[in-house]
């Protein structure tokens, strides 16, 4: 015959098991909902990146010195910003 403590432990275990199953099911449902959205976003981002790279290649082909100068100035600005942020207390 099971004691009251055993019954309480069994009930708590069943409750925990149910909560785990419900959480897993909810997470799976949300993941299923997010999958198409993430795929669509990645596809759109890939398209934008490819367009940007094509423009950069065209600009470099037309005037390489200008593209390299703009790139160097941009890199220097980025390094200055990172250095400033790193020095903050």
C-alpha positions as CSV (number, residue, x, y, z in Angstrom):
1,X,0.0,0.0,0.0
2,X,1.4,3.4,-1.0
3,X,1.9,6.0,1.7
4,X,0.7,9.6,1.5
5,X,4.3,10.7,0.7
6,X,4.5,8.2,-2.2
7,X,1.2,9.5,-3.5
8,X,2.4,13.1,-3.2
9,X,5.7,12.3,-5.0
10,X,3.8,10.4,-7.8
11,X,1.4,13.3,-8.2
12,X,4.3,15.9,-8.3
13,X,6.2,13.7,-10.8
14,X,3.1,13.4,-13.0
15,X,2.5,17.2,-12.9
16,X,6.2,17.8,-13.8
17,X,6.0,15.3,-16.6
18,X,2.8,17.0,-18.0
19,X,4.4,20.4,-17.8
20,X,7.5,19.2,-19.7
21,X,5.3,17.6,-22.4
22,X,3.2,20.8,-22.7
23,X,6.3,23.0,-22.9
24,X,7.9,20.7,-25.5
25,X,4.7,20.7,-27.6
26,X,4.4,24.5,-27.4
27,X,8.1,25.0,-28.4
28,X,7.6,22.7,-31.3
29,X,4.5,24.6,-32.5
30,X,6.4,27.9,-32.3
31,X,9.4,26.5,-34.1
32,X,7.1,25.2,-36.8
33,X,5.5,28.7,-37.1
34,X,8.9,30.5,-37.2
35,X,10.5,28.2,-39.8
36,X,8.9,29.7,-42.9
37,X,9.4,33.2,-41.6
38,X,13.1,32.7,-41.0
39,X,13.6,31.1,-44.4
40,X,11.8,34.0,-46.1
41,X,13.9,36.5,-44.2
42,X,17.1,34.8,-45.1
43,X,16.1,34.5,-48.8
44,X,15.4,38.3,-48.9
45,X,18.6,39.1,-47.1
46,X,20.6,36.9,-49.5
47,X,19.0,38.8,-52.4
48,X,19.9,42.2,-50.9
49,X,23.4,41.1,-50.2
50,X,23.9,39.8,-53.7
51,X,22.5,43.1,-55.1
52,X,24.9,45.1,-52.9
53,X,27.9,43.0,-53.9
54,X,27.0,43.5,-57.6
55,X,26.9,47.2,-57.1
56,X,30.2,47.1,-55.3
57,X,31.8,45.1,-58.1
58,X,30.5,47.5,-60.7
59,X,31.7,50.5,-58.7
60,X,35.2,48.9,-58.3
61,X,35.3,48.1,-62.0
62,X,34.5,51.7,-62.9
63,X,36.8,53.4,-60.4
64,X,38.9,51.2,-58.1
65,X,40.8,54.0,-56.4
66,X,37.6,55.6,-55.2
67,X,36.2,52.3,-53.8
68,X,39.5,51.6,-52.0
69,X,39.7,55.1,-50.6
70,X,36.1,55.0,-49.3
71,X,36.8,51.5,-47.9
72,X,39.9,52.7,-46.1
73,X,38.2,55.8,-44.6
74,X,35.2,53.6,-43.5
75,X,37.6,51.1,-41.9
76,X,39.5,53.9,-40.1
77,X,36.1,55.3,-38.8
78,X,35.1,51.9,-37.5
79,X,38.4,51.4,-35.8
80,X,38.1,54.9,-34.2
81,X,34.6,54.1,-32.9
82,X,35.7,50.7,-31.5
83,X,38.7,52.3,-29.9
84,X,36.6,55.0,-28.3
85,X,34.1,52.4,-27.0
86,X,36.9,50.2,-25.6
87,X,38.4,53.1,-23.7
88,X,35.1,53.9,-21.9
89,X,35.0,53.1,-18.2
